[in-house]
Amino acid sequence: MKSALLMLDIQNGFTKAGDFSDVITRNQLLANHFQEQQQIVVMTRHIDSHEKSLIKDKTPNGELDASLHPLAHKVIEKQQPSAFLQTELDEYLKTNQITHLIVTGFNVEFCCLFNSIIAHEKGYHVTFIEDASATVNTDHTYDMPGLYIRDFIATILDWSGTIQVMDTDEYIG
């Protein structure tokens, strides 16, 4: 099984919205592991022109994290949560004979969730790395006190029985 790391929207506006240094470090570990294994690393960059967006295009906040960007073999620009819709991602993965996608990134309840499900539906084996993913949103965003969003999404994906959920150390193991 040939694998690729898919790091979703790890952009400055998200990473600076809180203390996400642990998430960046885990993505660096994963990307370095993929480099050592001579496997592909793909990053996505969400293009958002909305004036109030945390990742507004054509601003420093819209740029990819500078510590991760050099580790990517390919950057896919997208305009919606799906990295597959109206992009070259699926063709790129198939051209490189990828059958297993390891998914990380921001925001866990949107892009990570959507792309894990979409990748599975497209026939890829999918592993979601919970501790290498995050969200800038909180339980207050959704008016759901006590909701731990990352854990909730990981549980949904795990309980689906179709998407594997792991932590970084467990995956690199």
TIDREN-656702 format. One record per residue: chain; z, y, x of N, C-alpha, C, O, CB in turn. Coordinates in steps of 0.02 Angstrom, whole numbers, plus 50000, padded with zeros to 5 digits. Each point is the difference from the previous one (the first is absolute). Glycine has a CB too. Example, Ala and Ser with C-alpha at 12.3 -4.5 7.8 and 13.67 -1.06 7.14 Angstrom:
REM TIDREN-656702
<A; <50390; 49716; 50660>; <50000; 50059; 49955>; <50000; 50060; 50045>; <50033; 49999; 50052>; <50029; 49942; 49853>>
<A; <49902; 50112; 50077>; <50003; 50059; 50042>; <50037; 50055; 49961>; <50008; 50055; 50025>; <49884; 49913; 50034>>
This chain:
REM TIDREN-656702
<A; <50000; 49942; 50043>; <50000; 50058; 49957>; <50000; 50062; 50045>; <50045; 50009; 50041>; <50017; 49929; 49865>>
<A; <49888; 50104; 50087>; <49994; 50062; 50039>; <50032; 50057; 49962>; <49985; 50012; 49942>; <49909; 49946; 50113>>
<A; <50152; 50078; 49979>; <50040; 50051; 49966>; <49982; 50070; 50022>; <49972; 50011; 50054>; <50119; 49907; 49937>>
<A; <49926; 50130; 49966>; <49995; 50071; 50016>; <50061; 50035; 49972>; <50026; 49982; 49947>; <49847; 50015; 50053>>
<A; <50150; 50054; 50036>; <50054; 50043; 49977>; <49970; 50059; 49963>; <49958; 50035; 50027>; <50117; 49929; 50069>>
<A; <49947; 50047; 49843>; <49977; 50056; 49959>; <50059; 50049; 49990>; <50044; 49987; 49960>; <49869; 49940; 49981>>
<A; <50086; 50128; 50096>; <50052; 50051; 49996>; <49976; 50056; 49955>; <49952; 50036; 50016>; <50091; 49936; 50101>>
<A; <49989; 50035; 49826>; <49977; 50045; 49947>; <50033; 50069; 50005>; <50062; 50006; 49996>; <49919; 49895; 49932>>
<A; <49979; 50150; 50079>; <50020; 50070; 49991>; <50062; 50021; 50039>; <50043; 50035; 49973>; <49907; 49956; 49916>>
<A; <50055; 49988; 50173>; <50057; 50022; 50041>; <49981; 50068; 50029>; <49980; 50007; 50057>; <50057; 49872; 49971>>
<A; <49971; 50171; 49928>; <49978; 50068; 50014>; <50061; 50046; 50010>; <50054; 49987; 49972>; <49841; 49993; 49961>>
<A; <50096; 50072; 50105>; <50055; 50044; 50019>; <50040; 50027; 49942>; <50061; 50004; 50003>; <49872; 50027; 50094>>
<A; <50034; 49987; 49850>; <50036; 50028; 49942>; <50050; 49951; 49970>; <50053; 50020; 49976>; <49849; 50050; 50001>>
<A; <50081; 49865; 50025>; <50046; 49949; 49976>; <50056; 49988; 50052>; <50059; 50000; 49983>; <49848; 49946; 49950>>
<A; <50072; 50044; 50130>; <50050; 49982; 50050>; <50050; 50055; 50014>; <50055; 49987; 50023>; <49860; 49938; 50028>>
<A; <50066; 50138; 49936>; <50046; 50056; 50011>; <50041; 50017; 49938>; <50042; 50045; 50002>; <49877; 49999; 50082>>
<A; <50070; 49921; 49861>; <50036; 50013; 49938>; <50069; 49967; 49998>; <50037; 50008; 49952>; <49853; 50001; 49991>>
<A; <50127; 49956; 50109>; <50065; 49966; 50005>; <50007; 49970; 50068>; <49958; 50012; 50044>; <50042; 49964; 49832>>
<A; <50051; 49985; 50135>; <50008; 49965; 50064>; <49967; 49931; 49994>; <50031; 49952; 49977>; <50077; 50111; 50048>>
<A; <49831; 49934; 49997>; <49961; 49938; 49997>; <49987; 49973; 50070>; <49952; 49963; 50011>; <49995; 50075; 49882>>
<A; <50094; 49981; 50155>; <49990; 49978; 50069>; <50001; 49924; 50007>; <49962; 49972; 50040>; <50090; 50135; 49999>>
<A; <49990; 49860; 49921>; <50002; 49926; 50003>; <49935; 49970; 49975>; <49977; 49949; 50027>; <50147; 50055; 49956>>
<A; <49846; 50026; 49967>; <49936; 49975; 49973>; <49945; 50010; 50052>; <49958; 49955; 50009>; <50079; 50071; 49872>>
<A; <49962; 50031; 50151>; <49951; 50013; 50053>; <50009; 49950; 50057>; <49951; 49971; 50023>; <50047; 50152; 49947>>
<A; <50063; 49867; 50051>; <50014; 49952; 50055>; <49976; 49930; 49981>; <49969; 49966; 50042>; <50130; 50103; 49993>>
<A; <49914; 49910; 49905>; <49978; 49932; 49979>; <49924; 49995; 49997>; <49972; 49949; 50017>; <50134; 50039; 49916>>
<A; <49860; 50065; 50045>; <49927; 50000; 50000>; <49973; 49999; 50072>; <49949; 49969; 50013>; <50051; 50092; 49877>>
<A; <50034; 49974; 50156>; <49979; 49997; 50070>; <50007; 49929; 50027>; <49956; 49976; 50035>; <50080; 50144; 49980>>
<A; <50020; 49848; 49969>; <50011; 49930; 50022>; <49945; 49955; 49973>; <49972; 49959; 50037>; <50152; 50061; 49968>>
<A; <49861; 49987; 49931>; <49947; 49959; 49970>; <49932; 50014; 50030>; <49964; 49954; 50017>; <50102; 50043; 49877>>
<A; <49917; 50067; 50114>; <49935; 50018; 50028>; <49993; 49975; 50072>; <49947; 49975; 50019>; <50050; 50126; 49907>>
<A; <50056; 49905; 50113>; <49998; 49974; 50068>; <49993; 49924; 50001>; <49963; 49972; 50041>; <50108; 50125; 49996>>
<A; <49964; 49870; 49917>; <49994; 49927; 49994>; <49927; 49981; 49983>; <49973; 49953; 50029>; <50148; 50039; 49932>>
<A; <49849; 50044; 49993>; <49930; 49986; 49982>; <49954; 50013; 50059>; <49952; 49962; 50011>; <50073; 50067; 49870>>
<A; <49987; 50024; 50157>; <49960; 50015; 50059>; <50006; 49942; 50050>; <49949; 49977; 50027>; <50067; 50148; 49956>>
<A; <50045; 49852; 50030>; <50012; 49945; 50047>; <49966; 49936; 49977>; <49976; 49961; 50042>; <50133; 50091; 49988>>
<A; <49888; 49937; 49905>; <49968; 49940; 49972>; <49924; 50010; 49991>; <49966; 49955; 49974>; <50142; 50017; 49969>>
<A; <49867; 50085; 50079>; <49929; 50017; 49992>; <49977; 49996; 49927>; <49947; 49975; 49984>; <50032; 49983; 50132>>
<A; <50065; 50069; 49841>; <49985; 50003; 49929>; <49991; 50073; 49980>; <50022; 50046; 50035>; <50043; 49848; 49943>>
<A; <49903; 50116; 49966>; <49980; 50066; 49977>; <50057; 50038; 49967>; <50040; 49972; 49963>; <49845; 49984; 50022>>
<A; <50117; 50110; 50029>; <50047; 50046; 49968>; <49958; 50052; 49963>; <49958; 50034; 50030>; <50133; 49948; 50060>>
<A; <49920; 50024; 49845>; <49965; 50048; 49958>; <50052; 50048; 49971>; <50052; 49979; 49976>; <49855; 49938; 49996>>
<A; <50077; 50147; 50031>; <50042; 50051; 49967>; <49960; 50032; 49945>; <49939; 50006; 50004>; <50127; 50015; 50102>>
<A; <49968; 50000; 49841>; <49967; 50040; 49949>; <50030; 50070; 50002>; <50057; 50010; 50018>; <49920; 49889; 49909>>
<A; <49981; 50148; 50053>; <50022; 50070; 49993>; <49979; 50022; 49931>; <49941; 50001; 49983>; <50050; 50023; 50142>>
<A; <50059; 49994; 49836>; <49987; 50023; 49932>; <49978; 50073; 50002>; <50036; 50043; 50028>; <50049; 49875; 49924>>
<A; <49857; 50096; 50020>; <49974; 50068; 49997>; <50024; 50031; 49935>; <49981; 49977; 49945>; <49916; 49993; 50125>>
<A; <50145; 50081; 49935>; <50028; 50032; 49941>; <49992; 50076; 50006>; <50029; 50030; 50046>; <50054; 49874; 49938>>
<A; <49879; 50125; 49972>; <49988; 50073; 50004>; <50047; 50040; 49955>; <49996; 50061; 49998>; <49885; 49914; 50028>>
<A; <50163; 49990; 49937>; <50046; 50035; 49956>; <50045; 50047; 50041>; <50028; 49980; 50051>; <49972; 49923; 49867>>
<A; <50005; 50158; 50061>; <50035; 50053; 50037>; <50073; 49982; 50017>; <50024; 50018; 50053>; <49903; 50064; 49890>>
<A; <50107; 49882; 50012>; <50071; 49983; 50011>; <50011; 49931; 50031>; <50057; 49977; 50005>; <49969; 50096; 49899>>
<A; <49920; 49894; 50116>; <50006; 49933; 50028>; <50038; 50001; 50067>; <49990; 50044; 50041>; <49903; 49925; 49901>>
<A; <50150; 49981; 50067>; <50034; 49992; 50065>; <49950; 49984; 50056>; <50014; 50013; 50058>; <50088; 49947; 49881>>
<A; <49841; 50012; 50043>; <49950; 49979; 50049>; <49934; 50037; 49990>; <49946; 49972; 50007>; <50109; 49915; 49999>>
<A; <49950; 50177; 49978>; <49941; 50040; 49986>; <49949; 49994; 50056>; <50016; 50009; 50059>; <50054; 50071; 49874>>
<A; <49869; 49906; 50047>; <49945; 49993; 50047>; <49988; 50065; 50038>; <50011; 50055; 49974>; <49937; 49858; 49952>>
<A; <50029; 50080; 50135>; <49983; 50056; 50044>; <50062; 50042; 50018>; <49995; 50059; 50015>; <49892; 49944; 49933>>
<A; <50171; 49963; 50052>; <50062; 50030; 50025>; <50031; 49949; 50047>; <49982; 49941; 49997>; <50037; 50130; 49897>>
<A; <50027; 49950; 50149>; <50034; 49951; 50043>; <50035; 49944; 49961>; <50003; 49944; 50023>; <50013; 50147; 50060>>
<A; <50009; 49925; 49857>; <50033; 49949; 49960>; <49953; 49946; 49975>; <50022; 49944; 49985>; <50059; 50142; 49981>>
<A; <49855; 49928; 50030>; <49952; 49951; 49978>; <49976; 49953; 50056>; <49965; 49951; 49986>; <50000; 50131; 49929>>
<A; <50054; 49933; 50146>; <49979; 49959; 50057>; <50043; 49937; 50008>; <50057; 49998; 49978>; <49903; 50106; 50079>>
<A; <50011; 49845; 49973>; <50036; 49938; 50014>; <50053; 50010; 50053>; <49993; 50043; 50043>; <49905; 49892; 49925>>
<A; <50155; 50026; 50028>; <50053; 50002; 50050>; <49969; 49991; 50070>; <49964; 49951; 50012>; <50121; 50004; 49904>>
<A; <49930; 50091; 50129>; <49969; 50001; 50066>; <50020; 49940; 50044>; <49963; 49982; 50045>; <50036; 50141; 49947>>
<A; <50058; 49846; 49995>; <50020; 49942; 50040>; <49964; 49936; 49977>; <49995; 49952; 50039>; <50117; 50102; 49980>>
<A; <49864; 49946; 49920>; <49967; 49940; 49973>; <49923; 50005; 50002>; <49966; 49950; 50011>; <50133; 50032; 49916>>
<A; <49876; 50077; 50063>; <49927; 50009; 49995>; <49962; 49970; 50059>; <49949; 49967; 49989>; <50074; 50137; 49947>>
<A; <50000; 49905; 50126>; <49963; 49970; 50057>; <49998; 49924; 50000>; <49959; 49970; 50034>; <50072; 50130; 50030>>
<A; <50014; 49869; 49898>; <50003; 49927; 49998>; <49952; 49969; 49950>; <49991; 49939; 49998>; <50128; 50070; 50036>>
<A; <49850; 50034; 49925>; <49955; 49975; 49947>; <49930; 49988; 50028>; <49973; 50041; 50038>; <50094; 50022; 49877>>
<A; <49904; 49881; 50065>; <49930; 49986; 50016>; <49953; 50035; 49952>; <49943; 50016; 50017>; <50091; 49873; 50030>>
<A; <49992; 50124; 49893>; <49959; 50029; 49947>; <50045; 50043; 49956>; <50056; 49981; 49985>; <49862; 49921; 50017>>
<A; <50055; 50156; 49976>; <50034; 50042; 49952>; <49955; 50005; 49939>; <49941; 50017; 50004>; <50120; 50049; 50086>>
<A; <49969; 49918; 49853>; <49964; 50003; 49936>; <50028; 50060; 49961>; <50060; 50005; 49990>; <49920; 49868; 50008>>
<A; <49976; 50171; 49981>; <50021; 50056; 49958>; <49990; 49981; 49928>; <49948; 49972; 49981>; <50024; 50113; 50109>>
<A; <50078; 49932; 49869>; <49997; 49981; 49929>; <50024; 50059; 49958>; <50035; 50045; 50024>; <49983; 49833; 50004>>
<A; <49964; 50121; 49908>; <50019; 50055; 49956>; <50041; 49977; 49940>; <50014; 50039; 49955>; <49883; 50020; 50081>>
<A; <50122; 49879; 49963>; <50042; 49972; 49947>; <50044; 49946; 50032>; <49991; 49983; 50058>; <49922; 50042; 49851>>
<A; <50134; 49948; 50053>; <50045; 49950; 50031>; <49963; 49940; 50031>; <50022; 49975; 50052>; <50063; 50060; 49865>>
<A; <49861; 49943; 50054>; <49964; 49942; 50026>; <49961; 50018; 50064>; <49960; 50047; 50001>; <50031; 49908; 49883>>
<A; <50021; 50007; 50168>; <49962; 50007; 50062>; <49934; 49963; 49996>; <49958; 50005; 50045>; <50149; 50008; 50019>>
<A; <49883; 49949; 49883>; <49939; 49961; 49991>; <49947; 50036; 49959>; <49940; 49988; 50008>; <50130; 49910; 50001>>
<A; <49951; 50146; 49946>; <49955; 50032; 49953>; <49962; 50057; 50035>; <50030; 50047; 50026>; <50046; 49923; 49878>>
<A; <49858; 50024; 50095>; <49956; 50051; 50029>; <50013; 50013; 50074>; <49995; 50057; 50023>; <49998; 49994; 49864>>
<A; <50026; 49896; 50150>; <50008; 50005; 50073>; <49965; 49939; 50031>; <49976; 49956; 49964>; <50135; 50107; 50025>>
<A; <49887; 49937; 50076>; <49969; 49944; 50036>; <50051; 49947; 50021>; <49983; 49956; 50040>; <49929; 50123; 50000>>
<A; <50150; 49924; 49935>; <50052; 49954; 50023>; <49982; 49927; 49991>; <50003; 49961; 50048>; <50079; 50127; 49925>>
<A; <49900; 49892; 49966>; <49985; 49930; 49987>; <49943; 49974; 50044>; <50005; 49946; 50029>; <50034; 50070; 49852>>
<A; <49909; 50024; 50126>; <49943; 49981; 50042>; <50023; 49993; 50073>; <49980; 49953; 50034>; <49939; 50106; 49888>>
<A; <50121; 49988; 50102>; <50025; 49998; 50069>; <50041; 49936; 50012>; <49992; 49967; 50050>; <50009; 50159; 49953>>
<A; <50044; 49858; 49950>; <50042; 49941; 50007>; <49958; 49936; 50000>; <50011; 49955; 50040>; <50083; 50106; 49905>>
<A; <49858; 49936; 50009>; <49956; 49941; 49996>; <49956; 49993; 50062>; <49991; 49945; 50025>; <50009; 50065; 49850>>
<A; <49974; 50045; 50150>; <49960; 49999; 50060>; <50040; 49973; 50059>; <49973; 49965; 50043>; <49961; 50133; 49915>>
<A; <50130; 49917; 50043>; <50044; 49976; 50053>; <50035; 49935; 49983>; <50046; 49979; 50035>; <49971; 50139; 49998>>
<A; <49961; 49850; 49914>; <50024; 49934; 49979>; <50076; 49998; 49987>; <50033; 49950; 50015>; <49873; 50001; 50049>>
<A; <50121; 50104; 49910>; <50071; 50004; 49985>; <50013; 49963; 49934>; <49965; 50010; 49951>; <50046; 50101; 50110>>
<A; <50040; 49846; 49939>; <50019; 49964; 49940>; <50073; 50015; 49980>; <50021; 49982; 49945>; <49897; 49928; 50085>>
<A; <50119; 50122; 50015>; <50072; 50012; 49988>; <50014; 50074; 50014>; <49988; 50024; 50056>; <50043; 49856; 49975>>
<A; <49995; 50156; 49920>; <50019; 50070; 50009>; <50075; 50007; 50001>; <50035; 49974; 49957>; <49859; 50063; 49986>>
<A; <50131; 49999; 50107>; <50070; 50017; 50005>; <50005; 50073; 49981>; <49970; 50043; 50033>; <50055; 49869; 50058>>
<A; <50012; 50103; 49856>; <50001; 50067; 49969>; <50065; 50036; 50015>; <50055; 49972; 49992>; <49868; 49987; 49917>>
<A; <50071; 50104; 50114>; <50058; 50044; 50011>; <49981; 50071; 49978>; <49942; 50012; 49983>; <50099; 49916; 50114>>
<A; <50007; 50117; 49903>; <49983; 50071; 49991>; <50036; 50036; 49945>; <50055; 49981; 49980>; <49838; 49988; 50063>>
<A; <50075; 50085; 49933>; <50026; 50045; 49949>; <49952; 50001; 49941>; <49942; 49980; 50009>; <50117; 50092; 50078>>
<A; <49959; 49949; 49858>; <50064; 49994; 49968>; <50002; 49930; 49969>; <49952; 49978; 49968>; <50056; 50148; 50009>>
<A; <50047; 49841; 50033>; <50006; 49930; 49983>; <49983; 49985; 49927>; <49970; 49948; 49985>; <50116; 50043; 50104>>
<A; <49934; 50053; 49866>; <49990; 49987; 49928>; <49930; 50018; 49976>; <49983; 49987; 49943>; <50138; 50033; 50040>>
<A; <49839; 50008; 50060>; <49930; 50015; 49983>; <49954; 49960; 50045>; <49978; 49945; 49983>; <50054; 50171; 49978>>
<A; <49953; 49911; 50097>; <49948; 49971; 50042>; <50018; 49930; 50025>; <49956; 49956; 50001>; <50014; 50158; 50033>>
<A; <50092; 49874; 49986>; <50018; 49933; 50024>; <49995; 49949; 49944>; <49972; 49945; 50010>; <50104; 50106; 50075>>
<A; <49951; 49966; 49857>; <49997; 49955; 49942>; <49927; 49988; 49980>; <49979; 49942; 49994>; <50134; 50099; 49967>>
<A; <49850; 50012; 50027>; <49931; 49994; 49977>; <49957; 49959; 50049>; <49965; 49954; 49980>; <50046; 50157; 49961>>
<A; <49993; 49907; 50123>; <49956; 49967; 50049>; <50020; 49928; 50013>; <49957; 49958; 50016>; <50023; 50152; 50035>>
<A; <50083; 49874; 49944>; <50020; 49929; 50006>; <49969; 49959; 49944>; <49973; 49947; 50011>; <50136; 50088; 50044>>
<A; <49896; 49990; 49884>; <49973; 49965; 49942>; <49923; 49997; 50004>; <49971; 49947; 49989>; <50127; 50090; 49941>>
<A; <49871; 50018; 50085>; <49926; 50002; 50003>; <49975; 49953; 50055>; <49951; 49964; 49989>; <50050; 50156; 49970>>
<A; <50031; 49881; 50099>; <49979; 49956; 50055>; <50006; 49927; 49979>; <49956; 49959; 50014>; <50081; 50126; 50069>>
<A; <50018; 49898; 49882>; <50007; 49932; 49976>; <49943; 49982; 49951>; <49971; 49946; 50004>; <50155; 50063; 50010>>
<A; <49859; 50037; 49941>; <49947; 49987; 49951>; <49931; 49994; 50034>; <49956; 49967; 49973>; <50111; 50095; 49941>>
<A; <49925; 49968; 50144>; <49938; 49995; 50037>; <49997; 49937; 50043>; <49951; 49987; 50035>; <50043; 50138; 49966>>
<A; <50060; 49836; 49997>; <49999; 49936; 50034>; <50036; 49999; 50067>; <49998; 49948; 50035>; <49897; 50032; 49908>>
<A; <50136; 50073; 50077>; <50037; 50001; 50063>; <50069; 49970; 49990>; <50030; 50007; 49947>; <49907; 50095; 50090>>
<A; <50088; 49864; 50014>; <50070; 49982; 50003>; <50036; 50064; 50018>; <49978; 50035; 50047>; <50001; 49841; 49988>>
<A; <50075; 50142; 49931>; <50033; 50065; 50010>; <50074; 49990; 50017>; <50036; 49962; 49968>; <49883; 50092; 49952>>
<A; <50102; 49982; 50132>; <50070; 50004; 50018>; <50020; 50073; 49999>; <49970; 50041; 50035>; <50023; 49854; 50036>>
<A; <50057; 50122; 49890>; <50027; 50068; 49998>; <50062; 50002; 50044>; <50046; 49960; 49993>; <49910; 50058; 49889>>
<A; <50044; 50030; 50165>; <50057; 50008; 50045>; <50046; 50054; 49973>; <49986; 50060; 50006>; <49945; 49903; 50094>>
<A; <50123; 50015; 49869>; <50044; 50045; 49962>; <50031; 50055; 50044>; <49998; 50058; 49981>; <50025; 49848; 49942>>
<A; <50005; 50075; 50134>; <50037; 50050; 50039>; <49954; 50045; 50042>; <50024; 50045; 50035>; <50071; 49876; 49969>>
<A; <49840; 50068; 49993>; <49951; 50044; 50033>; <49964; 50043; 49949>; <49947; 50029; 50014>; <50038; 49886; 50078>>
<A; <50044; 50090; 49849>; <49971; 50038; 49945>; <50054; 50045; 49971>; <50060; 49987; 50007>; <49856; 49922; 49967>>
<A; <50063; 50144; 49992>; <50049; 50048; 49974>; <49969; 50041; 49944>; <49941; 49993; 49983>; <50116; 50012; 50129>>
<A; <49985; 50038; 49860>; <49977; 50048; 49950>; <50038; 50065; 50009>; <50058; 50000; 50022>; <49913; 49907; 49897>>
<A; <49997; 50147; 50064>; <50034; 50065; 50002>; <50036; 50012; 49934>; <50037; 50049; 49993>; <49876; 49996; 50087>>
<A; <50075; 49913; 49871>; <50031; 50007; 49934>; <50069; 49966; 49999>; <50016; 49959; 50043>; <49870; 50046; 49903>>
<A; <50154; 50014; 50005>; <50068; 49973; 49994>; <50012; 49977; 49929>; <49957; 50007; 49956>; <50083; 50069; 50135>>
<A; <50019; 49897; 49898>; <50019; 49980; 49932>; <50000; 50060; 49953>; <49989; 49991; 49940>; <50080; 49916; 50108>>
<A; <49942; 50153; 49978>; <49999; 50060; 49959>; <49929; 50019; 49979>; <49989; 50027; 49946>; <50114; 50012; 50112>>
<A; <49849; 49946; 49985>; <49929; 50014; 49984>; <49982; 49967; 49935>; <49965; 50029; 49958>; <50007; 49980; 50163>>
<A; <50052; 49930; 49870>; <49982; 49960; 49942>; <50055; 50000; 49947>; <49995; 49964; 49950>; <49936; 49965; 50124>>
<A; <50120; 50111; 49936>; <50056; 50004; 49953>; <50029; 49930; 49986>; <50013; 49981; 49943>; <49936; 50122; 50005>>
<A; <50061; 49859; 50107>; <50026; 49932; 49996>; <50056; 49993; 50051>; <49989; 49970; 50053>; <49898; 49985; 49908>>
<A; <50172; 50071; 50024>; <50055; 49998; 50048>; <50013; 49930; 50027>; <50002; 49950; 49963>; <50049; 50146; 49978>>
<A; <49956; 49901; 50125>; <50015; 49936; 50033>; <49938; 49960; 50019>; <50007; 49947; 50032>; <50097; 50052; 49904>>
<A; <49837; 50024; 50046>; <49939; 49963; 50017>; <49985; 50007; 50075>; <49993; 50056; 50025>; <49962; 49963; 49859>>
<A; <50041; 49926; 50151>; <49979; 49999; 50070>; <49927; 49978; 49999>; <49985; 49941; 49996>; <50134; 50033; 50049>>
<A; <49837; 50075; 49958>; <49929; 49990; 49986>; <49969; 49947; 50046>; <49965; 49956; 49975>; <50029; 50163; 49987>>
<A; <50017; 49886; 50103>; <49969; 49952; 50046>; <50020; 49929; 49984>; <49958; 49955; 49999>; <50040; 50133; 50089>>
<A; <50065; 49901; 49900>; <50024; 49933; 49985>; <49972; 49975; 49933>; <49982; 49942; 49993>; <50123; 50082; 50072>>
<A; <49892; 50022; 49886>; <49974; 49982; 49934>; <49927; 49977; 50005>; <49982; 49949; 49972>; <50096; 50134; 49976>>
<A; <49881; 49955; 50088>; <49929; 49982; 50008>; <49993; 49935; 50039>; <49959; 49957; 49982>; <50009; 50165; 50015>>
<A; <50071; 49870; 50056>; <49997; 49938; 50039>; <50019; 49940; 49956>; <49970; 49947; 50006>; <50057; 50117; 50099>>
<A; <50022; 49945; 49852>; <50021; 49946; 49955>; <49944; 49982; 49952>; <49986; 49941; 49988>; <50133; 50096; 50022>>
<A; <49849; 50014; 49961>; <49944; 49987; 49955>; <49945; 49961; 50035>; <49975; 49950; 49974>; <50051; 50156; 49963>>
<A; <49956; 49916; 50123>; <49946; 49966; 50037>; <50021; 49929; 50018>; <49960; 49953; 49993>; <50002; 50156; 50053>>
<A; <50099; 49882; 49976>; <50025; 49933; 50018>; <50001; 49954; 49940>; <49978; 49943; 50003>; <50090; 50109; 50088>>
<A; <49959; 49973; 49853>; <50006; 49959; 49940>; <49932; 49984; 49970>; <49995; 49955; 49958>; <50116; 50095; 50022>>
<A; <49837; 49986; 50040>; <49933; 49984; 49974>; <49978; 49930; 50021>; <49958; 49969; 49967>; <50013; 50153; 50036>>
<A; <50057; 49855; 50052>; <49981; 49934; 50025>; <49933; 50000; 50035>; <49977; 49947; 50022>; <50089; 50004; 49886>>
<A; <49903; 50107; 50098>; <49934; 50003; 50031>; <49998; 50042; 50063>; <49954; 49995; 50040>; <49997; 49989; 49848>>
<A; <50100; 50058; 50121>; <50003; 50045; 50058>; <50064; 49986; 50037>; <50055; 50001; 49972>; <49877; 50088; 49969>>
<A; <50061; 49898; 50124>; <50057; 49985; 50042>; <50034; 50066; 50019>; <49966; 50049; 50015>; <49978; 49845; 50030>>
<A; <50122; 50107; 49955>; <50038; 50059; 50020>; <50044; 49981; 50060>; <50036; 49950; 49998>; <49963; 50097; 49883>>
<A; <49997; 49993; 50171>; <50039; 49987; 50061>; <50024; 50066; 50028>; <49979; 50054; 49979>; <49954; 49841; 50046>>
<A; <50113; 50100; 50024>; <50020; 50057; 50041>; <49964; 49994; 50068>; <49974; 49948; 50017>; <50140; 50061; 49924>>
<A; <49885; 50045; 50096>; <49963; 50003; 50063>; <50021; 49945; 50048>; <49957; 49964; 50026>; <50032; 50158; 49959>>
<A; <50076; 49872; 50027>; <50023; 49949; 50048>; <49981; 49930; 49977>; <49982; 49958; 50041>; <50113; 50117; 49991>>
<A; <49910; 49913; 49905>; <49982; 49935; 49972>; <49925; 49986; 50011>; <49982; 49944; 50016>; <50109; 50067; 49898>>
<A; <49867; 50040; 50077>; <49928; 49991; 50009>; <49982; 49989; 50073>; <49963; 49954; 50018>; <50017; 50117; 49881>>
<A; <50047; 49972; 50144>; <49983; 49995; 50072>; <50031; 49938; 50030>; <49970; 49966; 50041>; <50023; 50159; 49967>>
<A; <50070; 49860; 49969>; <50039; 49942; 50018>; <49976; 49963; 50058>; <50031; 49950; 50019>; <49997; 50042; 49869>>
